[in-house]
Amino acid sequence: MGLDDRLQALADFVEPGSRVADVGTDHGYLAIELIKSGKADFVIASDKNSGPLEAAGRSLKMEGLTEKITLRLGDGVQVLKPGEVDTVCLAGMGGVLMTEILAVRPEVVEGLKYLILQPMNGAEELRRWLYRNGWHIVDEALAVDDGRIYEIIKAEQGRKRYPAPVELLIGPKLWEKKPPLLRHHIEQLLFQQKRVASGMEKSPRAQKTKKYVKVLELIKELEGRLYW
């Protein structure tokens, strides 16, 4: 049972010997790969809906891993006890929703070593939350699945230098590593910011706001980083 590039990128970021929670499990595929590859010694696969969890249960039976992966029905990290795992994987949801999920159980999140996150949108807000809440980004990757580029973020406990606004948007480690997909990633971000600016330019009031000035600054910064 192979993973698509998006989930494989998450699996690649898991440290060997980790105790992992796969929150919002995708048919249990990630959890299964982590056990089979030896990346994880223990995995809790959870979902707030019974349908995906039942699908995960069928996948575990097919792979003979029902005794090595625990399934839990519940919302976010609320299914976890403090100290039970050292790594949480969150994928396939918005970045803002991820921050809300993590904020609900600080006693669980504070005991984690790593967060491995794949936001569908709102990556900038997610990075900002991490740096404001005692985390820093140690690695990032870009993956393509069905023609769409996905951002994968690995964060570790501990405070580090707060990235510049354009780095929060692009991804500080992505800019540092400059993977092959980076230029396309920046082009997409530039398109999004120009669309926001175009919408605000229809309103004289919006053009006088700090947000409009920020958007124009980001556009200029992104244009400057298209070529290196």
TACORQUI-V679475 format. One record per residue. RES is the residue in three letters. SS is DSSP state (H for helix, E for strand, L for the rest). OMEGA is omega in radians with two decimals (* if undefined). Layout:
# TACORQUI-V679475
{{RES:SS:OMEGA} {RES:SS:OMEGA}}
This chain:
# TACORQUI-V679475
{{MET:L:-3.10} {GLY:L:3.11} {LEU:L:2.98} {ASP:L:-3.06} {ASP:H:-3.11} {ARG:H:-3.13} {LEU:H:3.11} {GLN:H:3.10} {ALA:H:3.07} {LEU:H:-3.13} {ALA:H:-3.12} {ASP:H:-3.11} {PHE:H:-3.13} {VAL:L:3.13} {GLU:L:3.11} {PRO:L:3.11} {GLY:L:-3.11} {SER:E:2.95} {ARG:E:-2.87} {VAL:E:2.93} {ALA:E:3.06} {ASP:E:-3.03} {VAL:E:-3.04} {GLY:L:-2.98} {THR:L:-3.13} {ASP:L:-3.09} {HIS:L:3.12} {GLY:L:-3.04} {TYR:H:-3.13} {LEU:H:3.14} {ALA:H:-3.14} {ILE:H:-3.12} {GLU:H:-3.12} {LEU:H:3.11} {ILE:H:-3.08} {LYS:H:-3.14} {SER:L:-3.11} {GLY:L:3.12} {LYS:L:-3.08} {ALA:E:3.06} {ASP:E:-3.01} {PHE:E:3.14} {VAL:E:2.95} {ILE:E:3.10} {ALA:E:-3.06} {SER:E:3.03} {ASP:E:3.14} {LYS:L:3.12} {ASN:L:-3.08} {SER:H:-3.09} {GLY:H:3.11} {PRO:H:-3.13} {LEU:H:3.08} {GLU:H:3.09} {ALA:H:3.10} {ALA:H:3.12} {GLY:H:3.10} {ARG:H:3.12} {SER:H:3.14} {LEU:H:3.12} {LYS:H:3.13} {MET:H:-3.09} {GLU:H:-3.13} {GLY:L:-3.06} {LEU:L:-3.10} {THR:L:-3.12} {GLU:L:-3.08} {LYS:L:3.13} {ILE:E:-3.13} {THR:E:3.10} {LEU:E:3.12} {ARG:E:3.09} {LEU:E:3.14} {GLY:L:-3.03} {ASP:L:3.01} {GLY:H:-3.11} {VAL:H:3.12} {GLN:H:3.13} {VAL:H:-3.05} {LEU:L:3.03} {LYS:L:3.12} {PRO:L:3.10} {GLY:L:-3.08} {GLU:L:3.09} {VAL:L:3.09} {ASP:L:-3.11} {THR:E:3.04} {VAL:E:3.05} {CYS:E:3.09} {LEU:E:-3.11} {ALA:E:2.99} {GLY:E:3.09} {MET:E:-3.11} {GLY:L:-3.13} {GLY:H:3.12} {VAL:H:3.09} {LEU:H:3.10} {MET:H:3.13} {THR:H:3.12} {GLU:H:3.11} {ILE:H:-3.10} {LEU:H:-3.09} {ALA:H:-3.06} {VAL:H:-3.08} {ARG:L:-3.12} {PRO:H:-3.13} {GLU:H:3.06} {VAL:H:-3.05} {VAL:H:-3.13} {GLU:L:-3.13} {GLY:L:-3.13} {LEU:L:3.04} {LYS:L:-3.09} {TYR:E:2.92} {LEU:E:3.09} {ILE:E:-2.86} {LEU:E:3.07} {GLN:E:-3.13} {PRO:E:3.08} {MET:L:3.09} {ASN:L:3.08} {GLY:L:-3.13} {ALA:H:3.13} {GLU:H:3.13} {GLU:H:3.12} {LEU:H:3.11} {ARG:H:3.14} {ARG:H:3.14} {TRP:H:-3.13} {LEU:H:-3.09} {TYR:H:3.13} {ARG:H:-3.06} {ASN:L:2.99} {GLY:L:3.10} {TRP:E:2.99} {HIS:E:-3.07} {ILE:E:-3.12} {VAL:E:3.10} {ASP:E:3.08} {GLU:E:3.11} {ALA:E:3.02} {LEU:E:3.12} {ALA:E:3.12} {VAL:E:3.05} {ASP:E:3.14} {ASP:L:3.06} {GLY:L:-3.12} {ARG:E:3.10} {ILE:E:3.12} {TYR:E:3.09} {GLU:E:3.09} {ILE:E:-3.02} {ILE:E:3.03} {LYS:E:-3.10} {ALA:E:-3.10} {GLU:E:3.09} {GLN:E:3.07} {GLY:L:-3.10} {ARG:L:3.10} {LYS:L:3.13} {ARG:L:3.13} {TYR:L:-3.08} {PRO:L:3.03} {ALA:L:-3.11} {PRO:H:-3.12} {VAL:H:3.09} {GLU:H:3.06} {LEU:H:3.14} {LEU:H:-3.12} {ILE:H:-2.99} {GLY:L:-3.04} {PRO:H:-3.14} {LYS:H:3.07} {LEU:H:3.12} {TRP:H:-3.14} {GLU:H:-3.06} {LYS:H:-3.11} {LYS:L:3.10} {PRO:L:-3.08} {PRO:L:-3.09} {LEU:L:-3.02} {LEU:H:-3.10} {ARG:H:3.11} {HIS:H:3.09} {HIS:H:3.13} {ILE:H:3.10} {GLU:H:3.09} {GLN:H:3.11} {LEU:H:3.13} {LEU:H:3.10} {PHE:H:-3.13} {GLN:H:-3.12} {GLN:H:3.09} {LYS:H:3.09} {ARG:H:3.08} {VAL:H:3.14} {ALA:H:3.13} {SER:H:3.11} {GLY:H:-3.12} {MET:H:-3.12} {GLU:L:3.09} {LYS:L:-3.12} {SER:L:3.10} {PRO:L:3.13} {ARG:L:-3.13} {ALA:H:-3.11} {GLN:H:-3.14} {LYS:H:-3.07} {THR:L:3.07} {LYS:H:3.14} {LYS:H:-3.14} {TYR:H:3.11} {VAL:H:3.14} {LYS:H:-3.13} {VAL:H:3.12} {LEU:H:3.12} {GLU:H:3.13} {LEU:H:3.11} {ILE:H:3.13} {LYS:H:3.13} {GLU:H:-3.13} {LEU:H:3.11} {GLU:H:3.13} {GLY:H:-3.11} {ARG:L:3.10} {LEU:L:-3.10} {TYR:L:-3.12} {TRP:L:*}}
